[in-house]
Structure formats: structure tokens, C-alpha cells
Amino acid sequence: MRSEDARYLIIKPMLLDGKIQTFLDIFQFIPPSIVAKDLGKRGPRFTELMNGLEDFTLKEMLALARLFKLTRAEMFQLVDNQLSTRKNDKNPD
């Protein structure tokens, strides 16, 4: 069993510092391949999920929150921000 990647520990401080504002911002600090492996997903499948957040299960989202050392509220706020950004990109007003 491999040890946990130390980069998980920087996610919450980066969130609190405002450097992470959306779900996808996390992956500026830790590679998706690392997260996919720790979540038990193949890389391509994880990429699909990242691009279609609605397909993540609640169980997977909670597991991601644990990996990133985030509260459920923080995790779902990042997801909500991501979905809002995507919606705004499609419907500029």
C-alpha cells in the first residue's frame, strides 16, 4: 500500500487562500492521475467524471472530500462553483 500523496495537504490551505475556487482548480495542485488511482478509478474514466461532474456518485464525492481534507460543505461549494462557471460559459449574459 502506498502512502498518501503529500499534495493532498495543500488543497485546503489553497482553498482558504482563494487559490482554489472551483472543483477543477484542485488539479492545478495535484495531478488527476494520482486522485484517480486513490479513488480506484482508471485515468480515462476519472477524466470523464471531471468533465461531467454530475456523473460522480455521492459516495465518490465524499471520498474526494476526505482525500482533499475538505468538509462536505467545502467540497460541494467547489462543485457548485464549477457548475456555475460552466453554466455561465454556455449562457453569457
C-alpha positions as CSV (number, residue, x, y, z in Angstrom):
1,M,0.0,0.0,0.0
2,R,1.5,3.3,-1.0
3,S,1.5,6.3,1.3
4,E,-0.8,9.2,0.8
5,D,0.4,11.9,-1.6
6,A,1.6,15.0,0.4
7,R,0.0,17.3,-2.1
8,Y,-3.4,16.5,-0.6
9,L,-2.4,18.5,2.4
10,I,-2.1,21.8,0.4
11,I,-5.6,21.7,-1.0
12,K,-7.4,23.1,2.0
13,P,-4.9,25.9,2.6
14,M,-5.1,26.8,-1.1
15,L,-8.9,26.9,-0.8
16,L,-8.8,29.1,2.2
17,D,-6.3,31.3,0.5
18,G,-8.6,31.7,-2.5
19,K,-6.3,29.9,-5.0
20,I,-8.8,27.1,-5.4
21,Q,-12.4,28.3,-6.2
22,T,-13.8,25.5,-8.4
23,F,-13.5,21.7,-8.4
24,L,-11.2,21.7,-11.4
25,D,-8.8,24.2,-9.7
26,I,-7.8,21.4,-7.4
27,F,-6.0,19.7,-10.3
28,Q,-3.6,22.6,-10.7
29,F,-2.0,21.4,-7.4
30,I,-2.4,17.6,-7.6
31,P,-2.5,15.5,-10.8
32,P,-5.8,13.9,-11.7
33,S,-3.9,10.6,-12.2
34,I,-2.9,10.5,-8.5
35,V,-6.5,11.3,-7.4
36,A,-8.0,8.7,-9.8
37,K,-5.7,6.0,-8.5
38,D,-6.5,6.8,-4.9
39,L,-10.2,6.8,-5.7
40,G,-9.9,3.5,-7.5
41,K,-10.7,4.8,-11.0
42,R,-8.9,4.4,-14.3
43,G,-7.5,7.6,-15.6
44,P,-9.7,8.0,-18.7
45,R,-12.9,7.3,-16.6
46,F,-11.8,9.8,-14.0
47,T,-11.3,12.4,-16.7
48,E,-14.8,11.8,-18.0
49,L,-16.1,12.3,-14.4
50,M,-14.1,15.5,-14.0
51,N,-15.7,16.9,-17.2
52,G,-19.2,15.7,-16.2
53,L,-19.4,16.3,-12.5
54,E,-23.0,15.1,-12.4
55,D,-21.8,11.6,-13.0
56,F,-19.8,11.3,-9.8
57,T,-21.7,9.4,-7.1
58,L,-22.3,10.9,-3.7
59,K,-20.0,8.3,-2.3
60,E,-17.3,9.3,-4.7
61,M,-17.7,13.0,-3.8
62,L,-17.5,12.2,-0.1
63,A,-14.3,10.1,-0.7
64,L,-12.8,13.0,-2.7
65,A,-13.6,15.4,0.2
66,R,-11.8,13.0,2.6
67,L,-8.8,12.8,0.2
68,F,-8.6,16.6,-0.1
69,K,-9.2,17.1,3.7
70,L,-12.2,19.2,3.0
71,T,-15.6,19.3,4.7
72,R,-18.6,18.2,2.7
73,A,-19.7,21.8,2.5
74,E,-16.4,22.9,1.1
75,M,-16.4,20.1,-1.4
76,F,-19.9,20.8,-2.6
77,Q,-19.3,24.5,-2.8
78,L,-16.4,23.8,-5.2
79,V,-18.6,21.6,-7.3
80,D,-21.4,24.3,-7.3
81,N,-18.9,26.9,-8.3
82,Q,-17.7,24.6,-11.1
83,L,-21.2,24.0,-12.3
84,S,-22.0,27.7,-12.2
85,T,-18.9,28.6,-14.2
86,R,-19.8,26.0,-16.8
87,K,-23.4,27.4,-17.0
88,N,-22.1,30.9,-17.3
89,D,-19.8,29.8,-20.2
90,K,-22.8,28.4,-22.1
91,N,-25.1,31.3,-21.3
92,P,-23.2,34.6,-21.3
93,D,-25.4,37.5,-20.3
